Amino acid sequence: MFEIKKKNNIVKIYLKETCSIMEIEEFYNEITKIAKNKKIKKIEIIPSKECNIDTSYFQILISLKNSGFNIVFPKGKKNLEEIETLYGIKI
């Protein structure tokens, strides 16, 4: 699950509870639609403390980050750092 908040040219996407393969298609479609909007300057993806990110979701986050869109992830998010450490990949 995720929640989208737009303010001016910045979009913040808050990842909730479970981020699993079941939600990937909806998440990917929504974020690519937002990212293609030329008015949007930055997309922040912010996992909640309770967010459980599975491997497939993490792969989508890596793909989106490497796609050239201006997507940023906040530092200091333990659940994101745990999966980065597990796979040896920083996003």
Secondary structure, DSSP 8 states (H G I E B T S, - for coil): -EEEEEETTEEEEEE-SEE-GGGHHHHHHHHHHHHT-TT--EEEEEE-TT-EE-HHHHHHHHHHHHTTS-EE--TT-HHHHHHHHHHT---
